Amino acid sequence: MDENTIIHKLLDVFEYKNTYQLQTSNIQPQDMYVLERIFFHGKIVVKDLSKQYSIPPSTMTGIIDRLENKKLIKRLRTNVDRRAIELVATAEGKDVVEKHITEDKLFSKNLFNTLDAQKKEILKELLGELLTNVQKECLFSSEMELGGDLSGDD
């Protein structure tokens, strides 16, 4: 199987994961991503969240509105700067993220358990190396990095 086919088959697997988790949570993947970030930070200022995760403010506002309407987060004014809005996950929001994390762990376990133990460890090691070395900003560059070519005939 060539690299392009592998990437597209992996994308299909992860798209299935997104679709499944949309059905179980009724939360769009991008909204869940933001809810998770709020959950992991405990409390975060909207501006910092937008900047740290490269989400445009207008997009962030829509996501926050949807999450707040579902009662998954609360907006809080800070005592330090009354103009700044902090976000916190509600108890319901925390439950949703914890369920999502449980599903993620189950997905990962079942995905990797399709291989025998030795192959699973090799794959995890190779993926770890790939993710450590990848430079996202170069992924769509026609410049050949690390001696690769665009034909996929390595």
C-alpha positions as CSV (number, residue, x, y, z in Angstrom):
1,M,0.0,0.0,0.0
2,D,1.5,3.4,-0.9
3,E,1.9,6.3,1.5
4,N,-1.0,8.3,0.0
5,T,-3.4,5.4,0.3
6,I,-2.3,4.8,3.9
7,I,-2.9,8.4,4.8
8,H,-6.4,8.4,3.3
9,K,-7.3,5.1,5.0
10,L,-6.1,6.6,8.3
11,L,-8.1,9.7,7.7
12,D,-11.2,7.5,7.1
13,V,-10.6,5.8,10.4
14,F,-10.3,9.1,12.2
15,E,-13.4,10.5,10.4
16,Y,-15.3,7.5,11.6
17,K,-14.1,8.3,15.2
18,N,-15.3,11.9,14.8
19,T,-18.7,10.8,13.4
20,Y,-19.1,8.3,16.2
21,Q,-18.3,10.8,18.9
22,L,-20.5,13.4,17.3
23,Q,-23.4,10.9,17.6
24,T,-22.5,10.0,21.3
25,S,-22.0,13.6,22.5
26,N,-24.0,15.7,20.0
27,I,-21.0,18.1,20.0
28,Q,-19.1,19.0,16.8
29,P,-15.4,18.0,16.8
30,Q,-14.1,21.6,16.8
31,D,-16.5,22.4,19.7
32,M,-15.3,19.3,21.6
33,Y,-11.7,20.3,21.0
34,V,-12.4,23.7,22.6
35,L,-14.3,22.1,25.5
36,E,-11.4,19.8,26.1
37,R,-8.9,22.7,26.2
38,I,-11.1,24.5,28.7
39,F,-11.4,21.3,30.8
40,F,-7.7,20.7,30.8
41,H,-6.8,24.3,31.7
42,G,-9.5,24.5,34.4
43,K,-10.0,28.1,33.7
44,I,-8.8,30.1,30.7
45,V,-9.3,33.6,29.3
46,V,-11.0,33.6,25.9
47,K,-8.3,35.7,24.3
48,D,-5.6,33.3,25.5
49,L,-7.5,30.2,24.3
50,S,-8.0,31.8,20.8
51,K,-4.3,32.8,20.5
52,Q,-2.8,29.6,22.0
53,Y,-4.8,27.3,19.7
54,S,-4.9,29.5,16.6
55,I,-8.7,29.8,16.5
56,P,-9.9,33.0,15.0
57,P,-11.9,35.2,17.6
58,S,-15.1,35.1,15.4
59,T,-14.9,31.3,15.2
60,M,-14.2,31.1,19.0
61,T,-17.2,33.2,19.8
62,G,-19.5,30.9,17.9
63,I,-18.1,27.8,19.6
64,I,-18.3,29.4,23.0
65,D,-21.9,30.4,22.4
66,R,-22.8,26.8,21.4
67,L,-21.1,25.3,24.4
68,E,-22.6,27.9,26.8
69,N,-26.1,27.3,25.3
70,K,-25.6,23.5,26.0
71,K,-24.6,24.5,29.5
72,L,-21.2,22.9,29.1
73,I,-19.2,26.0,30.0
74,K,-19.7,29.2,31.9
75,R,-18.3,32.7,31.1
76,L,-16.8,34.5,34.1
77,R,-15.6,38.0,34.5
78,T,-12.2,38.2,36.1
79,N,-11.3,40.5,39.0
80,V,-8.0,41.4,37.4
81,D,-9.4,42.8,34.1
82,R,-13.2,43.3,34.0
83,R,-13.1,43.2,30.2
84,A,-11.5,39.7,30.1
85,I,-13.8,36.7,30.1
86,E,-12.6,33.4,31.7
87,L,-14.1,30.1,30.6
88,V,-14.7,27.1,32.9
89,A,-16.3,23.8,32.2
90,T,-19.6,23.1,34.2
91,A,-20.1,19.8,35.9
92,E,-22.1,18.7,32.8
93,G,-19.2,19.8,30.6
94,K,-16.7,17.9,32.7
95,D,-18.9,14.8,32.4
96,V,-19.0,15.1,28.6
97,V,-15.2,15.5,28.4
98,E,-14.6,12.6,30.7
99,K,-16.9,10.4,28.6
100,H,-15.1,11.6,25.5
101,I,-11.7,10.7,27.0
102,T,-13.0,7.3,27.9
103,E,-14.1,6.8,24.3
104,D,-10.7,8.0,23.1
105,K,-8.9,5.5,25.3
106,L,-11.2,2.7,24.1
107,F,-10.7,3.7,20.5
108,S,-6.9,3.8,20.9
109,K,-6.7,0.5,22.7
110,N,-8.9,-1.2,20.1
111,L,-7.0,0.4,17.2
112,F,-3.6,-0.7,18.5
113,N,-4.8,-4.1,19.6
114,T,-5.4,-5.0,16.0
115,L,-1.6,-5.8,16.0
116,D,0.3,-8.3,18.0
117,A,2.3,-6.9,20.9
118,Q,5.7,-6.7,19.2
119,K,4.3,-4.9,16.1
120,K,2.2,-2.6,18.3
121,E,5.3,-1.4,20.2
122,I,7.2,-0.9,16.9
123,L,4.4,1.1,15.4
124,K,4.0,3.3,18.6
125,E,7.8,3.9,18.5
126,L,7.7,4.8,14.8
127,L,4.7,7.0,15.2
128,G,6.3,8.8,18.2
129,E,9.4,9.5,16.1
130,L,7.3,10.7,13.2
131,L,5.3,13.0,15.4
132,T,8.4,14.3,17.1
133,N,10.1,15.1,13.8
134,V,7.1,16.4,11.7
135,Q,7.0,20.1,10.9
136,K,3.4,20.9,10.2
137,E,4.2,24.0,8.3
138,C,6.2,22.0,5.8
139,L,3.6,19.3,5.1
140,F,2.2,21.0,2.0
141,S,5.5,22.4,0.8
142,S,6.8,21.1,-2.5
143,E,10.4,21.3,-1.1
144,M,11.7,17.8,-0.5
145,E,12.4,17.3,3.2
146,L,14.6,14.4,4.4
147,G,15.2,13.2,0.9
148,G,11.6,12.3,0.1
149,D,10.0,12.9,-3.3
150,L,6.4,13.7,-4.4
151,S,5.9,10.5,-6.3
152,G,5.6,8.3,-3.2
153,D,8.1,5.8,-4.8
154,D,10.6,5.9,-2.0
